[in-house]
Every structure is written in C-alpha cells, then in structure tokens.
Amino acid sequence: MKKKRTLTTTPNKVLQLKIELVGSKPSIWRRVIIREDCTFFALHVAVQDAMGWFDCHLHQFHDRSPYIGRGSYIQIKMPHPDDAVFGFDDEPQPLDERVTPIGDFLKQEKDAVWYEYDFGDGWIHKVTLEKVLPLTDDMILPKITAGKNRCPFEDSGALFGYYEKIEILKNKKHPEHRFVLEWVAEHEGYTAEEVNNEILADLSDITKFDIDEIEFNDPEEVLKEYESMWC
C-alpha cells in the first residue's frame, strides 16, 4: 500500500477536543488537546489511548453521526483494496486517514466528527471541537486534561453487554457470575482465583478513571505496525 504524504506548515494553534462514548450513562468521556495539523490516523491513536481501548479492531471516522441513516456522509479511514468493490455509486470514496488533517473538518467550536471502533460491538464516539487554543513552546501533545468513567471491556457486547456484565459482577448469586468473573478477570490481567472482594469492587466500578495512567503512543510508530500488517 503506497502512502501519499502532504507537506504542512507549522501550526500555531491546537484543538481542545471532547471525546464522548455515545449512549454511555453516566457519560464516558475524555478531554484531549491535540495539534491542528494532526491527521485522522493520529487522532485515532489519541482516542484509543485516551479512552483505554486496545486497538485490536477496525475503525473509521464519519463527518456526521452514523446513526442518522445512509446518505452522502464522508468516511475517513485506512484505505483497503475492497473499498471500491463494496462502495455505493451515490457515496464519495473514503478519505485516507493517514494524510487527511483533522483541521479540514474541525474548524470552529462545536464542529464534530464521529469515530467508530469495532464494527461488531459498534462503539461510537462523538469528537467535538470545544476550543481553538494557541500553541506554546512548552506544550507536550497530545495531552489529556480531564475525563470521567472507565472504558468498557473490549468485546463486551456493546454498551448493553458491558453494563450487563457489570451488574452480574456485583451479584455473586447470579447464575452467570462465575463465568463473567473469569472473563473480566482475564481481560484485566487476573485469574479468577486472584479476585478478592477488593479487586471485584474495582472491576465492577464503572466510575474508575485515573488520568495519570494515560500514556500516548507515537502515531508514526503505530502506523508502521499498521502498514506492516496491511501491505
């Protein structure tokens, strides 16, 4: 897969974005500051890291909510040879997320794009531009400044499945408690035997979120891994 690169000027602005997992109650969200000249692929990496996903499923961006039905919305994604085969004549071809700047779509406050992760579970995130801020020399970007509530477990069956598993974890008398406990424990790096009452309370706490645990990967390095798998 050949990649076209574009030259950009040094930006003098950064974008403050709010990332919200659509449908989550209480809202699962993060506030991130990122360069205005970042590509959508760099935004993908930032969303994954800020939310706490494992980046083990496909993803794509939309310029409007995918919940409002089919139409001439724009997709921004990693190109795939089958895109033309499965495309529709009345839809524009997807844009290449590796070279499309987020500033092309996020220009003014309240502008938004939608990030879809894991087409099976269908995790939809609304990414809203809250503020355009000046870039200063001391900024280390991307940067997370706020957030609330834990990221759902990967492959937990969308929000319904995630909340259902949390309720089963809290109820030791539930007939599926042991099965769910083993599944969640493995997901979080435990064995079921290691899970005491304290760990169980931690695993079933949907409000758990520690901003100091967030670390951002280098999108260039992540892109190399992607292209080694796709090419």
N, C-alpha and C positions, 0 to 999 in steps of 0.2 A: 504494500500500500504506500503510494507516494504521498508525501505531505507537502502542501504548499505553505510557505511562510510569508508573512507580510511584515514590512517594516513599520514601526510605530514610533512616534516621538515620545520623549519622556513626559509622563503625565504630571500635572501639578495638582491633581485632585484625587481623592479617594472616596469610595462609596460605603456608606453605612447601610447594611442590609439586615432585614429581619427575616429569618427562615422559620416558617411555621409548618408543622405537620398537619395537613388539612384533616379536620374531623376529630382530632385528639381533644379529649376533655378529662382533666384540665389540659390546657394547651401545652404542647411540647414545642418549644421554640428556642432559637439562638439568635444573638445579635453579633454580626461579624463586620469588620472593616476590611476592605479589600481594594486593591488598585483598580482604577477605572479602565486601564488598558488590559486587564486580565482577560484571557479567553474563557469561553464557557467550560472548556475542559478544566481549567484552573479553578473555576467556580465549583465544578463537580467535586474536585478533590477537597475543596474547603468545606462544602456541605457535608460530605462523608465524614470528615474529621470532626467538624463541629458537632454534628448530631450524634456520632458514635456508631455509624454503620461500618460494616466490614468490607464494602466494595467488592462483593462476590456475586453480584447480579448485574444485568444490563440496566442502562439508564438512558434518559433523554430529557431534553428541555422542550417546553412549549411556550409560545408567546401569549397564550391565553389558556384559561382553565380547560383541561381535557374533559371536565365533567359536563360541559355545555353542549356536547354533541359534535358530530362531524362537521367539517367546514374547511375553509381555506386558512386554517391556522398554520403557523410555521413551526417546524421541528428543528431543533439544533442537537446534533448527536454525533457519535463516532460513525463515519461512513462505513457502509457494508455493501459488498457486491450485489446483494439481493434487494437493495433499496429500490432500484429501478424495476425489478421484476414484480414486487408486491405493492408498488405505488399505485396511485389513482390519478387519472388524467386531469382531474379538476383540483389537484393539490400541488403546491410547489414542492420541488425537491428539497430534502432536508439540507440544512446548512452544516458545514463541517465545524464541530465544536472546538477543534484544535486551533483554528485560526479566526474564529468569529469573536470579536471583542464584546464583553458584556455591555460596554458603553453604547453599543449600537441599539440596544433595547432598553437599557436602564439609564435614562437621561434626566428625568425630572422626578422630584419627590412623588411617591405613590405609584410610580411605574412598577410593574411586576412581571415576573416570568414564573413558570411552573416547572418544577423538577420532579420527574417521575423515576422512581427507583424500584427495581424488582417488579417486572411486569406480571408476575404471578400474584404476589401479595398486593401490589399496586400502591406503594407508599407515595403519596402526592405531597409535595412541599410547595408552598407559595413563598416566593422570594421577592420581597418588596423593598424598593429603594426608599429609605427613610430620610437620609440626609446626604448632601454632597459636601464634603469637607476638604480643607486644604491639606496637601501632602507636606509633611515636615520631615526634616532630615533624621530625626530620632525615631521615626515610626518603623517598627518591625512588622511586616504584613505577610499573610493575613493575620488578623488579631481578633480574638473573641472577647467581647466586653460584658456580655450578660447571657442568661439563658435560664430555663426552668424545665424540670421534669426529665426523667430518664428516657433514653432512646428505647423503643421496643426491641424485643429479641428478634434477631434475623429468623426468617422462615416461620414466624409465629402465626401466620394466617390472617394477615391484615390487622386492623385495629380491633375488630371483633374478637379474633383469635387471641390477640395479645391480652386484652382485658379479661377474657375468659380464663386464660392461664393464670393471671394474677389472682383472680378470685378463687381458683382451685388451690393455688399455693397457700392461700390464707386459711383454707378449710381442710384440716387434717382428716376429717371424717368423709370427705368427698371420695367416691369410689375411684376417681382417676388421679387422686393426689399423688400417689407414688410415681405413677407414670410421668406426670407433668414435672414433678420434683426432679426426677432423673434427667429429663430432657433439659430443663432450665439449668440444672447444676452443671451438666456437661457444657452447655452453651457458655456459662460464666466461668468455666475452668475448675469446677469442683467435681468430686464424686458425690453420689447421694449420701454415702456414709459420713462424709465430712460436713454435711449441712446440719449444724445445730440450730437452736432456736434463734440465736442472734443472726446467723447467716441467712436463715429463712426469712426473718423480718426484713433484712436488707434486700434480698432478692425480690420480695413482693412489694417493695416500697416504690410506687410509681413516681414519687416526687424526688427521688435521689438524683442529684446532679452536682458535680464538683467541677467548677470552671478551671481549676488548677490542673486537672487531669487531661485537659485538651491539648493535644500537640498536632501541629500541621505538617503534613508531608510536602516534599518538594514536587510540584506538579510535573516538572520536567522528568524527574526520575520515575514517577508513576506512569507517565506517558511512554517511556521506554519499555516498561513492563507490558503495557497495553499493546504496543506495536510489535513486540516480540511474539505475542500470542496471536495477533491478527494477521501478521504478514508472513 
